[in-house]
Amino acid sequence: MKILSALIALTVPVSAFAHLTWIEAGQANLSLSTGHNFPAKEIVVKGQYVESVRCVAADGEAFELKFDKKSTRYPYPDNTQNCVARLKTSLIELSTAQGVAHLEENKVDTLLVDKARRSKTFQEEYFKLSQIKPIEIGSPLYNSELAQFVHKPGDTDNIFLYRNGAPLAGVSVGLEYPETPITLWSNTDTDGKVKLLLQPKSKALLRTLISEESGNGFKSQFLSVTLNPR
């Protein structure tokens, strides 16, 4: 695997770009973790690979967390309600077989997998976005240009997948649940609503990979949010 710009994969084995990434939120700070199996972290993400961490306080005011390239923990005020962390974008070059495996493992649309299979090499512009909680549409952390797991105003019982101000339908979403040895996959409905195959009784991770064609390659966003038991 050839990494053409800085990201986590610079410091870890070849398959690391496919690791899950999530926010671990503490009382006074958060950290960004990666690993093959949630919640078993293998790597703590340093600040040099982070583009931004944006949070919202109890009064609804949004703010940016300050950090440097050596940071592994990102302090925030006690009244912080939610945060979104974005990792830096990379241009990743893989063999055709590696690229196909990457898309198939994330249950990406078969048309994109077939395109990757016909290519001599696999190139992908790739970044990760992680949330502590689903974001309410229209709130300070809501960014219509990015894929996000969201709540609709007045409805905190359901989770939706949105991008460009609209629902993403038919997208594969995986539920990583420590008590289940496999990823539980389901597809969003026409309203972008996420169907949970079970209600977690302990902390779980919801994740997806949004991919699309971009020139001769692909552009992808990994997205995750932590789910707490009700």
N, C-alpha and C positions, 0 to 999 in steps of 0.2 A: 504494500500500500504506500502510495506517495502522497504526502501532505504538502500542499503548496502554500498554505498560510497557517498561522498559529492557532492551535486548538488543543484540547486535552490530549488527543492522540499523540502529541509530540513526546509525552512523558510515560506512555504506557504501551502494552503490547499491540500488535497489529489489529486485533479485533476490538480494541477499546472504543472506537468511534461508535460502535453499536451498543455500548453499555447503556443501561438505564441511567437517567440523571434525575435527582429530586432534591427538594429543599428540606432540610431538617431544621425545624423551627424550635428554638429554645426560649426561655423566659426573657433573656436579655440579648440574644443574638441568633443568627442563623448560620448554617453552613450548607454547602452544596456537595452532595455525595453522588458517586457513580458506582455501579456494580452490576453484575449479571442477574442477581436475584434480590429484589427488594424484600426486606430492608437491610440486607447484609452489604454494607458499603465496602468497597475495595480501594477507592481513591477519594480523597477530599480535594475538591477543585480549588486551585489557587487563583488569586485575583488577576493574574496575568492573562487568564483565559476568559475572564468575565467582561462582558460589554457594559452591563449596567444591572443594578438592583434597585427597583422602585417599589416603595411601600406606601401604605395609607394608615393614618392614625385614627383613633376613635372618633375624632371630630370630622372625619372625612377628608382631611387635608393630605395630599400626596407629597412625598419627599423622596429624594435620592439618598441611598446609603453611600457613605464614603469608604473607600478601600484603596489599597495599593497592590502592586503585583505579587507581593508575598502574603497577602491576606488569605487566611483559611477560615476565619470567622468574621462575620459582618454584624457589628453591634447595632441595635436599634432601641428606641424608647420602649418603656414597659407597655404603653397603650397601643402598640402597633397591632393592627388587625389583619393585614394581609400583605404579601409581597410577591413580586414577579421578578425573576432573575433571567437575564438573557446572556447566553454565552456568545463569544465572538464567532463570526462566520468563517468557514474554511472552504476552500476548493479541494475536494478529495478526489484522487484518481486511484481506481481499483482495476483489477482484472475483470473481464466480463463475468466470470464465474462468481467472484466475490461480490460484484454489484448485484447480480441476480439474487444471490443468497440474501444479501442485505434487504432488498425489497420484499422478497418472499417471506422472510422472517417477520417483517412488519405488516404483512397482509395488505401490501399496496395493490392498487388496481392491476388486474392481469394484463391490461393493454400496456401499461408502463413496464411491467416485467418483460413482456414480449419484446418491447423496444430495446430494453437493456440487453436482452439475449441476442439481438441482431447486431449489436454494436461491437466494434473491435476492442474498445476500452470503455470503462465506465467513469464518467466525471459527474460530480455532484457538488453544488453549492449548498452548504449544510450548516444549520445552526440549531441550538437548543433553547427552549423556553420552559421554565418551571415555575409553578404557582404553589403557594401554600394552600389556598382555598380557591374554589370557583369564584369568578369575578362577576359582579352584577353589571349587566349591560347599561352603559351610560355613566358608570361610576368613574372616578379618577384613574383607576388602573386599567380600565377598558381601552383597548387599542384595536380599532376596527381593521387595521391593516394586517394584523397578525392573527394567526389561529389561536384561540383561547377557549378554555372550558369556562362556561358562563352560567349564571342564573338569570332568569328573567325577573324584572322588578315584581316583588310580591310573591314570587314562587321560588323558595329555597329548597323545595323537595326534589326538584328535577335539575339535571345537568344537561347543558346543550353545548354543541361544538359550533363555534361561529368564526368566520373570517370575512373580511371586506363588508362588514355590517350585515351579513346574511348567514343563514344556517348552512352547514356542510352536511349534505345527505349522503348516505351510503358509504361512509368512511369507517374503516375498521378501527375499533378502540379496544385496547387490551386492559384487563384488570389483573394487577399483580397482587395476590393475596397470600401472605405467608403460610396460611394453613392449607393452601392448594398448590400442588407441585407443578402445575402447568398454568400458562397464561389463559385466562378466560376471555375469549374474543366475541365481540358482537358488533353490529353495524348501526350507525346512527340512522334514525328514520328521516322522513321527508322534512321534518321540522328541525333536524339536527339534534334531536334528543338522544341522549346516551341511554342504552338499555343495560342495566346492571344485571348480570346473571345470578348474582347473590348480593345480599346486603352484608357487607363486612362487619364482623364482630370485633375486629381489631383494626389497627391502621393498615390501609391499603394504598395502592398507587394506580391511578388511571393514566394511560399513556396512549399516544398515537403518533404516526409519522405522516405528515401531509406532504405529498410529492407531486410534482408536475414537470412536464417537459420544459426545457430551457435551452434553445439552440440545439446543439448536438448532444446535450447532456440533460441533467436534471437539477431541479431546485427543490430542497426539502427542508421541512421544519419538524424537529422532534418537539413534542409537547407533553408535559406531565403535570398532574395535580395530586396532592395527597388527600385521601379520604379518611375521615375519622368516624368511628362507630357512632351511630345515633343513640 
